Amino acid sequence: MSDVVLEGRGLAHSYGSTRVLDAVDVEVRAGEIVAVMGPSGSGKSTLLHLLAGLLRPDAGEVWLAGERLDTLGERRRSERRLAERGFVFQFGDLAPELTVEENVELPLRLTGVRPPTARARAHEMLDRLGIVEHASKRLSEVSGGQAQRAAVARALVHTPPVILADEPTGSLDTTTGELVLEAFVAAAREQGSAVVLVTHELRVASWASRDVLLRDGRIVGGSGRPALDEPLAEVTG
Ligand SMILES: Nc1ncnc2c1ncn2[C@@H]1O[C@H](COP(=O)(O)OP(=O)(O)OP(=O)(O)O)[C@@H](O)[C@H]1O
């Protein structure tokens, strides 16, 4: 279908001689949230890194908005990464020496948004995630949960068409975790972003439109849920 934004076809990946992902097909459409679930070590993060273009597959293809990503040169891949995607990774890649707001502004500044506009948009997103009062603190001065929300703010602030998140609520309590999940739902619903969310928590996956279940590097199942245009209460149960 034409609204597939991100697609992995026959993806395989090995670390050394150990094959950790094999023959994985996944499609993500505009406006949907796909939860990637599975036991520890089943290959969830590896799949996300392949879809992100941060790892190259040993076999298979990654397509982003009609363009094959895995064969692009590094420069073009990183341009597209910057402009078109938002990432939240398990081991945060925010800059500790910058403030929270400077970190969140980064994707906007790098794509030419003027400083006052970038700051206003960063604050709006930080407010939505309940950490605007920490905006001017250095990242090294905030808690792990606040840093995680800053990473989410940075991933969403430039309204990218694709958002990839690895355990984005991992160090959050239920209430702040829900703020984060609501922000992902808004990105999918209001901006039509395609969202891939790695999680091992059923509670988190219940916010997704559907899930994909990995075991030992292969897709062993998945299920659909009501589309995101259903009322949220029905989606979350
Ligand atoms: N850089 C690496 N070098 C070698 N092996 C790796 C590397 N990264 C992951 N692995 C191995 O690949 C397998 C899949 O790892 P991956 O992180 O993708 O799983 P996961 O499902 O995300 O796990 P978790 O839920 O624990 O984060 C695991 O057996 C892991 O030990």
The ligand as a Tripos MOL2 file, in Angstrom:
@<TRIPOS>MOLECULE
LIG
   31    33     1     0     0
SMALL
NO_CHARGES

@<TRIPOS>ATOM
      1 N1         27.0820   -5.2790   19.5790 N.pl3     1 LIG1
      2 C1         26.8280   -6.5710   19.7860 C.ar      1 LIG1
      3 N2         27.8010   -7.5010   19.6450 N.ar      1 LIG1
      4 C2         27.5550   -8.8010   19.8420 C.ar      1 LIG1
      5 N3         26.3400   -9.3050   20.1670 N.ar      1 LIG1
      6 C3         25.3480   -8.4430   20.3250 C.ar      1 LIG1
      7 C4         25.5270   -7.0260   20.1440 C.ar      1 LIG1
      8 N4         24.3390   -6.4100   20.3510 N.ar      1 LIG1
      9 C5         23.4570   -7.3840   20.6590 C.ar      1 LIG1
     10 N5         24.0510   -8.5930   20.6380 N.ar      1 LIG1
     11 C6         23.3960   -9.8920   20.8670 C.3       1 LIG1
     12 O1         22.3660  -10.0190   19.9070 O.3       1 LIG1
     13 C7         21.1970  -10.5950   20.4660 C.3       1 LIG1
     14 C8         20.0190   -9.6650   20.2250 C.3       1 LIG1
     15 O2         20.2430   -8.4600   20.9620 O.3       1 LIG1
     16 P1         19.2090   -7.2740   20.9750 P.3       1 LIG1
     17 O3         19.8100   -6.1920   21.8210 O.co2     1 LIG1
     18 O4         18.8080   -6.9510   19.6010 O.co2     1 LIG1
     19 O5         17.9870   -7.9540   21.7410 O.3       1 LIG1
     20 P2         16.7340   -7.2950   22.5050 P.3       1 LIG1
     21 O6         15.5680   -8.1400   22.1740 O.co2     1 LIG1
     22 O7         16.6580   -5.8430   22.1870 O.co2     1 LIG1
     23 O8         17.1580   -7.4890   24.0370 O.3       1 LIG1
     24 P3         16.7460   -6.6380   25.3590 P.3       1 LIG1
     25 O9         15.2580   -6.7630   25.5070 O.co2     1 LIG1
     26 O10        17.4830   -7.3470   26.4480 O.co2     1 LIG1
     27 O11        17.2200   -5.2180   25.1400 O.co2     1 LIG1
     28 C9         21.5240  -10.8570   21.9240 C.3       1 LIG1
     29 O12        21.8750  -12.2090   22.0720 O.3       1 LIG1
     30 C10        22.6790   -9.9540   22.2030 C.3       1 LIG1
     31 O13        23.5110  -10.5030   23.1990 O.3       1 LIG1
@<TRIPOS>BOND
     1     1     2 1
     2     2     3 ar
     3     2     7 ar
     4     3     4 ar
     5     4     5 ar
     6     5     6 ar
     7     6     7 ar
     8     6    10 ar
     9     7     8 ar
    10     8     9 ar
    11     9    10 ar
    12    10    11 1
    13    11    12 1
    14    11    30 1
    15    12    13 1
    16    13    14 1
    17    13    28 1
    18    14    15 1
    19    15    16 1
    20    16    17 2
    21    16    18 1
    22    16    19 1
    23    19    20 1
    24    20    21 2
    25    20    22 1
    26    20    23 1
    27    23    24 1
    28    24    25 2
    29    24    26 1
    30    24    27 1
    31    28    29 1
    32    28    30 1
    33    30    31 1
@<TRIPOS>SUBSTRUCTURE
     1 LIG1         1 GROUP 0 **** ****
